Amino acid sequence: MYNKKIVVLGGGTGQFNLLRGLVKLNSPEKITAIAGSWDSGRSSGRLRTEMGILPPGDARQCLIALMGDPAQQEVAIATFNDRSINDHALGNLIIAILEKVYHGPDRALEKFRKLFLIKSKVFAISLTDLELNALLQSGKTLQGEEAIDTHQIKRGYNPKDKIARIFFTKKGEANPLALKAIREADLIVLSSGSLYGSVLPHLLVDKVQKAIAQTRGKVIFVLNLMTEDGQTQGYSAPDHLQALFYYLEEKNLDYMIVNKKKIDGAVLKIYKKEKQEPVRLDEEKCKKIAPKLQVIYKELASYMPKEHLLRHDPLKLAKTILDLN
């Protein structure tokens, strides 16, 4: 069992997947998940509008992932993600009620942890009500995280009109608890996931970049297995790095983790129909962008046919990260 202070920033299935592996290999008390607070879609977006709370979706996923008992986690996945109640995820409703009862998102997440005996910590990156926007190369603005995630399925979408940058409509005040966890961490991980919708927005929050620069811990970027239509279509590994370094100083990144396992041709055909392809690695270009960056190659890709999901293997990815010094 590893005993490292590790902080994971990100969102969606990439963060969820990594946390599932970490909680099995590392002391749970030393794990901190930092959840995004700008989700504007589905249940999270509606609760945000109707109840005036922070969107709870990413925090819900982190809390489920950090349940150490596999049987407990299995039940939680089935029930807390269920949307039988007015299309709201049950876990979101529980967090929303706790936030109202205990007057604040951090207290709500703490009470959720105590209620379900979760030893790891989960903090929102910001307690500010934030709207995430994206500026396309054409000058068009996508308003809200949901628009960034779904504009590729809307009429008039142009895959050549790529995202130039992302921004909040107002200053995002950092959660002091999140900043403290980052400064004290042995390892800080930017997980795989939607680059512009889930991962990079953390770096827009005030003082987060400074906290990363102040830490003595190692900073790790997990490269996505596949490109994402609407966000990283056509992106190579150097393109991901350039996007990252628009928000994070190159000197503050120590490692990039890259999958070297060959993906089955039949799986690639399925993903090609969804306009996704493996992220191409050009190590020479990566080294030109970040000469001191260490690129770690591991066989990490895992395909789950029933769910039709191509993901990093949770345990292999977690062990790869925890083995870094």
Beta strands, then each sheet from edge to edge (+ up, - down):
strand 1: 6-9
strand 2: 31-35
strand 3: 121-124
strand 4: 132-136
strand 5: 141-143
strand 6: 163-168
strand 7: 187-190
strand 8: 218-222
strand 9: 255-259
strand 10: 294-298
strand 11: 301-304
strand 12: 309-312
sheet 1: 3+ 2+ 1+ 7+ 8+ 9+ 10+
sheet 2: 5+ 4- 6+
sheet 3: 11+ 12-
end
